[in-house]
Each structure stands twice: as structure tokens, then as C-alpha cells.
Amino acid sequence: MKLLKKTMMGLAMSAVVMNVQAADEIELEGAKVGVWTMDYDAAVELAGEKKLPLILNFTGSDWCGWCKLMDEKVFAEEVWKTYAKDNVLLVTLDFPRDKSIVPEKYVKRNENLQEQFGVRGFPTYVVLDNDGKTKLGQLGAGRDKTPSTFIDEFKGVVRMSAGAIEAFLKANPDKEDAYKGAIAELRAAEKKLEVAKQPLNDWLKTKPKRTEENTKIFEGFNKSIGEAQKGVTEAEVAVR
């Protein structure tokens, strides 16, 4: 029994040490490229200076299993760290059970950002352009995700960021008019998709019953969304 107690105490101490180490990797003030920080304002400012996108990591660091899995399998790996240190600003927006983890001055701000970006589950990784406002997309967790697959997903989102567009045009000045035209078409298609989705979202909020009539209504919404999505897909092909 004594041996078991000592073993359990040892495991508990190891867990505490691991949690302290993880917390130490997150800056509370200021921002550096590729280093997780809770200081959203500093990260946005640096993103503008460096012309780099941001990832907002909405997490529950001390209770969310999927968050811990991504921290361990993706963000703790050198492949990710090597890529991130040159390419992205990283912001941790934590919603822990242990309220001492997050400085009081960030609590309400985190809640406001959660509402602003419509985050409903953890973890959610919102990708922003270098203005700190324009949402380029969002990523999620996955059991099979690795640093390499997550990097590929991130690259797929940020290829339409202001920095990526500027870099492409600089490297391909002869394609500027055609590329800008394709981007404009993509933005218009994305807007149509958002407009097409809204009636369905509003309808679902009424909690309609599963009836034959409502099934037809649902299918009609999905048809409109599908047509709009097709337009986005075609526009995306033109941009590549």
C-alpha cells in the first residue's frame, strides 16, 4: 500500500510539473512570432508589423481532453515550433476551471472574442489576417492530426491572406490583374455562400419538427447552399 501511495504521489507531482512547464511556455505579456501568448493586443500589433497571420487558440487548458491532445501531439513538437517561429502569431484564449491560470484583465476580453468569432466548442483555432480582425477560417482538433497535417491545413487557410497575396503578386507581377480579378470573384462567391446559409440558420433556431414538409424545406435550403458552395469551389480553383 505504501508503494502504491508513493507511486500515486509521484504521478501527481509529475502532472504538476508538466502543467507548470506548459504554463511557462505561454507568455502573459508581449508577443513573439511563433510563441504562445495571452496578450492578444500585443500579438495583433506585431502581426501588423511583420505582416503575418494569427491563430487564436480557444482552449480549456486544464479540462479539455482534445485541447490537451493537440498541445501534446501538434504544438509541443519541433516540426510545428520550427514552422511557427517564422510564420504565425499565436494567441491563447483560455477558459480554464482554475481561474488563477488567466489574469483577470484577460477574462472578459476572452469572452468577448469568443462571442465575436462565434466559438461554441473547444478547442477552436480561429485564423486571422494580419489586421487582427479579418477571419480567414478556422481549424479544429483531430485524433490523427500531426504537426505536418496541421501546417498543411493552416497553409490552406492563409493562402488568401493579405501577406500571401502580396507575396504572390511580388513574385508574379505579370499575373496581377488576373489574380486580383480571381480574388474578387472568390470574395463575391463567399459572400453569396454566407447569404445562402443565413435563412437555414434562422430556420433551425425555430427548432422545426421532423415532418415531410419541413424535410422539403430543409432540402431546399441545402440546394441553395450547395449551389453557392459550388461557386466558391470554382472561384478557388481560379485563384490557385
C-alpha positions as CSV (number, residue, x, y, z in Angstrom):
1,M,0.0,0.0,0.0
2,K,2.8,2.4,0.9
3,L,4.5,1.7,-2.5
4,L,1.2,2.4,-4.3
5,K,0.8,5.7,-2.4
6,K,4.3,6.7,-3.3
7,T,3.7,5.9,-6.9
8,M,0.5,7.9,-7.0
9,M,2.2,10.8,-5.3
10,G,5.0,10.6,-7.9
11,L,2.5,10.6,-10.8
12,A,0.7,13.6,-9.2
13,M,3.9,15.5,-8.8
14,S,4.9,14.7,-12.4
15,A,1.5,16.0,-13.6
16,V,2.0,19.2,-11.6
17,V,5.5,19.7,-13.1
18,M,4.1,19.1,-16.6
19,N,1.4,21.6,-16.1
20,V,3.8,24.2,-14.8
21,Q,6.1,23.6,-17.8
22,A,3.1,24.0,-20.2
23,A,2.1,27.2,-18.5
24,D,5.6,28.6,-18.6
25,E,5.5,28.2,-22.4
26,I,2.7,30.7,-22.7
27,E,3.7,34.4,-22.3
28,L,1.4,36.6,-20.2
29,E,2.7,39.9,-21.7
30,G,4.1,40.9,-25.0
31,A,4.3,38.8,-28.2
32,K,6.9,37.0,-30.3
33,V,6.5,35.2,-33.6
34,G,5.8,31.5,-33.0
35,V,5.4,31.8,-29.2
36,W,2.1,31.4,-27.5
37,T,0.9,34.4,-25.6
38,M,-2.2,35.6,-23.8
39,D,-1.5,39.1,-24.8
40,Y,-3.9,39.5,-27.8
41,D,-3.3,43.2,-28.4
42,A,0.5,42.8,-28.5
43,A,0.1,39.8,-30.9
44,V,-2.1,41.8,-33.2
45,E,0.3,44.7,-33.2
46,L,3.2,42.5,-34.1
47,A,1.2,40.7,-36.7
48,G,0.7,44.0,-38.4
49,E,4.3,44.9,-38.3
50,K,5.5,41.5,-39.5
51,K,2.6,41.1,-42.0
52,L,1.9,37.6,-40.5
53,P,-1.4,35.9,-39.8
54,L,-2.6,34.9,-36.3
55,I,-4.0,31.8,-34.7
56,L,-6.4,32.3,-31.8
57,N,-6.4,29.1,-29.7
58,F,-9.7,29.0,-27.8
59,T,-9.0,26.3,-25.2
60,G,-9.8,24.9,-21.8
61,S,-6.3,24.1,-20.8
62,D,-6.9,22.3,-17.6
63,W,-10.1,20.3,-18.5
64,C,-10.4,19.9,-22.3
65,G,-9.2,16.5,-23.5
66,W,-9.0,17.4,-27.1
67,C,-7.1,20.6,-26.3
68,K,-4.5,18.6,-24.3
69,L,-4.2,16.1,-27.2
70,M,-3.5,18.9,-29.7
71,D,-1.0,20.5,-27.3
72,E,0.9,17.2,-27.0
73,K,0.7,15.8,-30.5
74,V,1.0,19.0,-32.5
75,F,2.1,22.2,-30.7
76,A,4.7,20.6,-28.5
77,E,6.5,19.1,-31.5
78,E,9.6,20.7,-33.0
79,V,8.2,20.4,-36.5
80,W,5.4,22.8,-35.5
81,K,7.6,25.1,-33.5
82,T,10.1,25.4,-36.3
83,Y,7.4,26.4,-38.8
84,A,5.5,28.7,-36.4
85,K,8.6,30.8,-35.4
86,D,8.7,32.3,-38.9
87,N,5.1,32.3,-40.0
88,V,2.4,32.9,-37.4
89,L,1.5,34.8,-34.2
90,L,0.0,32.5,-31.6
91,V,-2.6,33.7,-29.1
92,T,-4.0,31.5,-26.3
93,L,-7.6,32.4,-25.2
94,D,-8.0,30.1,-22.2
95,F,-11.3,29.2,-20.4
96,P,-9.9,27.1,-17.6
97,R,-11.7,25.8,-14.5
98,D,-8.7,27.0,-12.4
99,K,-9.4,30.8,-12.6
100,S,-5.9,31.6,-11.4
101,I,-4.4,30.5,-14.8
102,V,-5.7,33.5,-16.7
103,P,-5.0,37.1,-15.5
104,E,-8.2,38.9,-14.5
105,K,-7.7,41.6,-17.2
106,Y,-8.0,39.0,-19.9
107,V,-11.1,37.1,-18.7
108,K,-13.8,39.4,-20.1
109,R,-11.7,40.1,-23.3
110,N,-11.5,36.3,-23.9
111,E,-15.3,36.1,-23.5
112,N,-15.8,39.0,-26.0
113,L,-13.6,37.4,-28.6
114,Q,-15.4,34.0,-28.1
115,E,-18.7,35.8,-28.9
116,Q,-17.2,37.9,-31.7
117,F,-15.9,34.8,-33.6
118,G,-18.9,32.6,-32.7
119,V,-16.8,29.9,-30.9
120,R,-19.0,27.2,-29.4
121,G,-16.6,24.4,-28.6
122,F,-13.0,23.8,-27.6
123,P,-10.5,23.7,-29.0
124,T,-11.2,26.0,-31.9
125,Y,-8.4,27.6,-33.8
126,V,-9.5,30.9,-35.5
127,V,-7.1,32.1,-38.1
128,L,-7.0,35.9,-38.6
129,D,-5.3,38.0,-41.2
130,N,-2.5,40.4,-40.1
131,D,-5.1,43.1,-39.2
132,G,-6.2,41.0,-36.3
133,K,-9.9,41.3,-37.4
134,T,-10.4,39.6,-40.8
135,K,-11.2,35.9,-40.2
136,L,-9.6,33.7,-42.8
137,G,-11.0,30.5,-41.5
138,Q,-10.8,28.1,-38.5
139,L,-9.4,24.7,-37.7
140,G,-10.2,22.1,-35.2
141,A,-8.8,19.1,-33.3
142,G,-8.4,15.6,-34.6
143,R,-7.0,12.3,-33.2
144,D,-4.9,11.7,-36.2
145,K,-3.5,15.2,-36.7
146,T,0.2,15.8,-36.7
147,P,2.3,19.0,-36.9
148,S,2.7,18.4,-40.7
149,T,-1.1,17.9,-41.4
150,F,-2.0,20.9,-39.2
151,I,0.6,23.0,-41.0
152,D,-0.9,22.0,-44.3
153,E,-4.4,22.9,-43.1
154,F,-3.1,26.3,-41.9
155,K,-1.4,27.0,-45.2
156,G,-4.6,26.2,-47.0
157,V,-6.4,28.8,-44.9
158,V,-3.8,31.6,-45.1
159,R,-3.1,31.4,-48.8
160,M,-5.7,34.1,-49.3
161,S,-4.3,36.3,-46.5
162,A,-3.1,39.8,-47.3
163,G,0.5,38.8,-46.8
164,A,0.2,35.7,-49.0
165,I,-1.4,37.7,-51.8
166,E,1.2,40.4,-51.5
167,A,4.0,37.8,-51.7
168,F,2.4,36.2,-54.8
169,L,2.0,39.5,-56.6
170,K,5.5,40.4,-55.9
171,A,6.8,37.1,-57.3
172,N,4.4,37.2,-60.3
173,P,3.8,40.9,-61.3
174,D,2.7,39.8,-64.8
175,K,-0.3,38.0,-63.3
176,E,-1.5,40.8,-61.1
177,D,-4.7,41.8,-63.0
178,A,-5.9,38.2,-63.5
179,Y,-5.1,37.2,-59.9
180,K,-6.9,40.2,-58.4
181,G,-9.9,39.5,-60.6
182,A,-10.0,35.9,-59.4
183,I,-9.8,37.0,-55.8
184,A,-12.6,39.4,-56.3
185,E,-14.8,36.6,-57.8
186,L,-13.9,34.4,-54.8
187,R,-14.8,37.0,-52.3
188,A,-18.2,37.6,-54.1
189,A,-18.8,33.8,-54.1
190,E,-18.0,33.5,-50.4
191,K,-20.5,36.3,-49.7
192,K,-23.2,34.5,-51.6
193,L,-22.5,31.4,-49.6
194,E,-22.9,33.3,-46.3
195,V,-26.2,34.8,-47.6
196,A,-27.4,31.3,-48.6
197,K,-26.6,29.9,-45.2
198,Q,-28.4,32.5,-43.2
199,P,-32.0,31.5,-43.9
200,L,-31.2,27.9,-42.9
201,N,-29.6,29.1,-39.6
202,D,-32.5,31.3,-38.8
203,W,-35.0,28.5,-39.6
204,L,-33.1,26.0,-37.4
205,K,-33.3,28.3,-34.5
206,T,-37.0,27.8,-34.5
207,K,-36.4,24.1,-33.8
208,P,-38.7,22.8,-36.5
209,K,-40.3,19.4,-36.1
210,R,-39.3,16.5,-38.3
211,T,-42.1,16.5,-40.8
212,E,-42.4,15.8,-44.5
213,E,-43.0,19.4,-45.2
214,N,-40.0,20.6,-43.1
215,T,-37.8,18.0,-44.7
216,K,-38.6,19.5,-48.1
217,I,-37.8,23.0,-46.7
218,F,-34.5,21.7,-45.4
219,E,-33.6,20.2,-48.7
220,G,-34.4,23.5,-50.4
221,F,-32.0,25.3,-48.1
222,N,-29.3,22.8,-48.7
223,K,-29.8,23.0,-52.5
224,S,-29.2,26.8,-52.4
225,I,-26.2,26.3,-50.2
226,G,-24.8,23.6,-52.4
227,E,-25.1,25.9,-55.5
228,A,-23.4,28.7,-53.6
229,Q,-20.6,26.3,-52.4
230,K,-20.1,25.2,-56.0
231,G,-19.4,28.8,-56.9
232,V,-16.9,29.2,-54.1
233,T,-15.1,26.0,-55.2
234,E,-14.9,27.1,-58.8
235,A,-13.6,30.5,-57.7
236,E,-11.0,28.9,-55.5
237,V,-9.7,26.8,-58.5
238,A,-9.3,30.0,-60.5
239,V,-7.2,31.6,-57.7
240,R,-4.7,28.7,-57.4
